Amino acid sequence: MSPKKSFHTSNPETDTAIDRTIPDFPAAQLSDEDRYFRAHKPPKYLDELSAEVSEFVEFHLKNSKKNIVLVTSGGTTVPLENNTVRFIDNFSAGTRGATSAEYFLENGYAVIFLHREFSLLPYSRHYSHTTNCFLDYMTEEDNKVQINRDFADEMLVVLRKYNAAKESNSLLLIPFTTVNQYLYTLKTISEILHRVDTRALFYLAAAVSDFFLPQSKMPQHKIQSQESGGKLIIDLEPVPKFLSRLVDNWAPAAMIVSFKLETDNTILIKKAKNALTRYQHQLVIGNLLQTRKKEVVFVTTDEPDQWIKLTDEEYKNKEEIEKIIIPAVIERHHKWIKQRNENKQK
Ligand code: 9Z3
């Protein structure tokens, strides 16, 4: 038995119980992000989606021991009506995300690909959304459909990689369309990836809208032009800065990489640094709309800015800059895992 304690915790301290000089304790403030999730309904399919992601993550935790990356890709929409006829869209074909996902898979990662539905997908991107129709990749020989010889060799390479990803259950495709679906899905997946601890990596390449129309202000039906005197004035709210929640609460042990897109090269680095200071995450990859396929810049708090560039020759030969970006990100993720594990042991 332990010695009798000389203090009790169940009795209030009477000398301060009626002390009116103690300042008021401010009521807990809801952050913009919490307010957002309280005021907006989750998509109906979220539980189903969550079960699918959990199953994928458990599979890899048990069987493959692969690191898991969440790649976000494509643009979000902002619906203007509940029964949506009109919406505001965000630029992005999903090239960065889909191409990056392929290089992550090649480098041994399991990939959750959170993408704008019908934007580019890993592997199929080589044959969809091109100026060719998919039928152009085929020919007819002896009353049978065959792959056009001009494309067959390249297609075999892509097919093998695609099958390898499928057979090892390493690629999970999860769609979104609206910014609300994106935010709820990101939160749900992040909370599941919490289980993966430091081996989870976030690679946020989706072009997420900065402004949205709250559900409370959204008309149910198609906006009528006669009712507003022919003009349409839209009053949008800022999308909450969910990155801070991701870093602090949803998946605090994961490494987080975000992209910063600008069109004015004089502000790119400054804006990337602002994002790092604001969210305290690990890496911002800056890119300009005009040159995004040729050059990007890695911005961190502890190293000089590092430009990754394709030469004109490489660019002409259709080399993909993601082939250089992904190994450089992975190298940083490995360091992150090592450092965090060493810190845990201290
Ligand atoms: C990017 O910067 C991507 O690299 C691109 C890729 C969208 C330019 P594509 O799909 O284009 O290959 O055609 N993504 C992040 C864009 C974004 O919205 N970033 C936010 C910001 O800049 C932070 S989450 O404020």
Residues whose N, C-alpha, C, O or C-beta is under 5 A from the ligand:
A	BS01	9Z3	F91 S92 A93 G94 T95 R96 L204 A205 A206 A207 V208 F259 K260 L261 N287 R292
